[in-house]
């Protein structure tokens, strides 16, 4: 990862301890229509993790939710998140949330006691950052297979080339999978003394 004191270490807060407020998801669900009020519920493993009411205005969102610290008393929070807009070079308009903690433009805010950016929460880390080398290689292989519409299990042969996929792209993916499998086999032998 980064250098000394760059954050994201083993003691950094992990993403699975937060509720994720993602602009792409909000837009897809219709939450960004002006003068709109709607509830959002987070679940994990079929269990409710949290909920929030979002009121949308042309220049900001109002987040209305309840929170508590270390199992203490619940308190109601009504938090304003300003919106900013930029115009990409290729046209259109991109929307951003301004982090209530630092004012930086962000596409995602992470909620615990407040909805803030990753940096304001102390460098929220992703679950994948804790995966060992074998796990990362296996995940990449499964991702390649999933993109081709095949089985992700290594017990199945490499998927056929999808219609309309360039042959060069398919061959590149196939070569990458073969290289990753060799590396995974080597790591498996080093760790367990046997191959997949």
C-alpha positions as CSV (number, residue, x, y, z in Angstrom):
1,X,0.0,0.0,0.0
2,X,1.2,3.5,0.7
3,X,4.2,4.7,2.7
4,X,4.7,5.5,6.3
5,X,1.6,7.0,8.0
6,X,-0.4,6.8,4.8
7,X,-3.5,5.3,6.4
8,X,-5.3,2.1,5.5
9,X,-3.4,-0.1,7.9
10,X,-4.7,-3.1,9.8
11,X,-6.1,-0.7,12.5
12,X,-8.0,1.4,10.0
13,X,-11.8,1.1,10.0
14,X,-13.2,-1.4,7.6
15,X,-16.0,-0.8,5.1
16,X,-18.2,-3.5,6.5
17,X,-18.5,-1.4,9.7
18,X,-20.2,1.4,7.8
19,X,-23.3,2.1,5.8
20,X,-22.5,3.2,2.3
21,X,-24.3,6.1,0.7
22,X,-23.4,5.9,-3.0
23,X,-24.5,8.6,-5.5
24,X,-24.7,6.1,-8.4
25,X,-27.1,3.9,-6.4
26,X,-29.1,6.9,-5.2
27,X,-29.5,8.1,-8.8
28,X,-30.5,4.7,-10.1
29,X,-33.2,4.4,-7.3
30,X,-34.6,7.9,-8.1
31,X,-33.5,9.6,-4.9
32,X,-32.0,12.6,-6.6
33,X,-35.2,14.1,-8.0
34,X,-35.6,17.6,-6.5
35,X,-38.2,17.9,-3.7
36,X,-38.3,14.1,-3.2
37,X,-38.4,12.2,0.1
38,X,-37.7,8.5,0.3
39,X,-36.4,5.9,2.8
40,X,-33.4,3.7,2.2
41,X,-32.7,0.5,4.1
42,X,-29.4,-1.3,4.3
43,X,-29.3,-5.1,4.8
44,X,-26.5,-7.6,5.3
45,X,-27.2,-11.3,5.1
46,X,-30.9,-10.7,5.2
47,X,-30.7,-8.7,8.4
48,X,-31.5,-4.9,8.6
49,X,-28.3,-2.9,9.3
50,X,-29.7,0.6,9.1
51,X,-32.2,2.9,7.5
52,X,-32.3,6.6,6.5
53,X,-34.7,9.1,5.1
54,X,-33.3,11.2,2.3
55,X,-34.9,14.5,1.3
56,X,-33.6,15.7,-2.1
57,X,-33.3,19.4,-3.0
58,X,-31.7,21.0,-6.1
59,X,-28.5,21.9,-4.2
60,X,-28.4,19.5,-1.3
61,X,-29.6,16.4,0.4
62,X,-31.0,16.2,3.9
63,X,-30.1,12.9,5.7
64,X,-32.4,12.0,8.6
65,X,-31.4,9.0,10.7
66,X,-30.8,7.7,14.2
67,X,-27.5,6.7,15.6
68,X,-25.9,5.7,18.9
69,X,-22.4,5.2,20.2
70,X,-21.3,1.9,21.7
71,X,-24.8,0.7,22.4
72,X,-25.8,3.9,24.3
73,X,-28.9,6.1,23.9
74,X,-30.3,6.6,20.4
75,X,-30.1,10.2,19.1
76,X,-31.8,11.7,16.0
77,X,-29.6,13.3,13.4
78,X,-30.6,15.7,10.6
79,X,-27.6,16.3,8.4
80,X,-27.3,18.5,5.3
81,X,-25.0,17.2,2.5
82,X,-24.4,19.9,-0.1
83,X,-24.3,18.9,-3.8
84,X,-21.8,20.2,-6.4
85,X,-21.9,19.8,-10.1
86,X,-19.1,19.6,-12.7
87,X,-19.2,19.4,-16.5
88,X,-17.0,16.7,-17.9
89,X,-15.1,17.4,-21.2
90,X,-17.4,14.9,-23.1
91,X,-20.5,16.8,-22.1
92,X,-23.3,16.2,-19.6
93,X,-23.2,17.0,-15.9
94,X,-21.7,15.1,-13.0
95,X,-23.1,15.4,-9.5
96,X,-21.0,15.2,-6.3
97,X,-21.7,15.1,-2.6
98,X,-19.6,17.5,-0.5
99,X,-18.3,15.7,2.5
100,X,-19.8,17.5,5.6
101,X,-16.4,16.9,7.4
102,X,-13.9,18.3,4.9
103,X,-15.9,19.7,2.0
104,X,-14.2,17.5,-0.6
105,X,-16.2,16.3,-3.6
106,X,-17.1,12.6,-3.2
107,X,-19.3,10.0,-4.9
108,X,-19.6,7.9,-1.7
109,X,-20.1,8.8,1.9
110,X,-19.7,6.3,4.7
111,X,-22.1,6.4,7.7
112,X,-21.6,5.5,11.3
113,X,-22.4,8.4,13.7
114,X,-22.2,10.8,10.7
115,X,-22.0,10.4,6.9
116,X,-18.4,11.4,5.9
117,X,-15.8,10.5,3.3
118,X,-13.3,7.7,3.8
119,X,-10.5,10.1,4.8
120,X,-12.7,11.8,7.5
121,X,-13.5,8.4,9.0
122,X,-9.8,7.7,9.3
123,X,-9.1,6.0,6.0
124,X,-11.9,3.4,5.6
125,X,-10.4,0.3,4.0
126,X,-12.0,-2.2,1.7
127,X,-12.4,-5.9,2.6
128,X,-10.3,-6.9,-0.5
129,X,-7.3,-5.0,1.0
130,X,-7.0,-7.8,3.7
131,X,-7.0,-10.6,1.2
132,X,-3.8,-12.6,0.8
133,X,-2.1,-13.1,-2.5
134,X,-3.8,-16.4,-3.2
135,X,-7.2,-14.9,-2.5
136,X,-6.6,-11.9,-4.8
137,X,-5.4,-14.2,-7.7
138,X,-8.5,-16.5,-7.3
139,X,-10.8,-13.4,-7.2
140,X,-9.3,-12.1,-10.4
141,X,-9.7,-15.4,-12.1
142,X,-13.3,-15.6,-11.1
143,X,-13.9,-12.1,-12.3
144,X,-12.5,-12.9,-15.7
145,X,-14.7,-16.0,-16.0
146,X,-17.7,-14.0,-14.8
147,X,-17.1,-11.4,-17.5
148,X,-17.2,-14.1,-20.1
149,X,-20.5,-15.5,-18.7
150,X,-19.0,-18.8,-17.6
151,X,-18.7,-20.8,-14.4
152,X,-16.4,-19.2,-11.9
153,X,-15.2,-22.6,-10.5
154,X,-11.7,-23.6,-11.6
155,X,-13.1,-27.1,-12.1
156,X,-14.9,-26.0,-15.2
157,X,-13.0,-25.3,-18.5
158,X,-12.4,-21.7,-19.5
159,X,-15.6,-20.1,-21.0
160,X,-16.1,-19.8,-24.7
161,X,-15.7,-16.5,-26.4
162,X,-19.0,-14.5,-26.2
163,X,-20.5,-13.3,-29.4
164,X,-19.3,-9.8,-30.5
165,X,-16.2,-10.0,-28.3
166,X,-13.0,-9.2,-30.2
167,X,-10.8,-12.2,-30.6
168,X,-7.8,-10.2,-29.4
169,X,-9.7,-9.3,-26.2
170,X,-10.7,-12.9,-25.6
171,X,-7.2,-14.2,-26.1
172,X,-5.8,-11.6,-23.8
173,X,-8.2,-12.6,-21.1
174,X,-7.4,-16.3,-21.7
175,X,-3.7,-15.6,-21.4
176,X,-4.2,-13.6,-18.2
177,X,-6.3,-16.5,-16.7
178,X,-3.6,-19.0,-17.6
179,X,-0.8,-16.8,-16.0
180,X,-2.9,-16.3,-12.9
181,X,-3.6,-20.0,-12.6
182,X,0.1,-20.8,-12.8
183,X,0.8,-18.2,-10.1
184,X,-2.0,-19.6,-8.0
185,X,-0.7,-23.1,-8.4
186,X,2.8,-21.9,-7.3
187,X,1.4,-20.2,-4.2
188,X,-0.8,-23.2,-3.4
189,X,2.2,-25.5,-3.5
190,X,4.3,-23.1,-1.4
191,X,1.5,-22.9,1.2
192,X,0.1,-26.4,1.3
193,X,2.4,-28.6,-0.7
194,X,-0.2,-29.5,-3.3
195,X,-1.6,-28.0,-6.5
196,X,-5.2,-27.1,-7.5
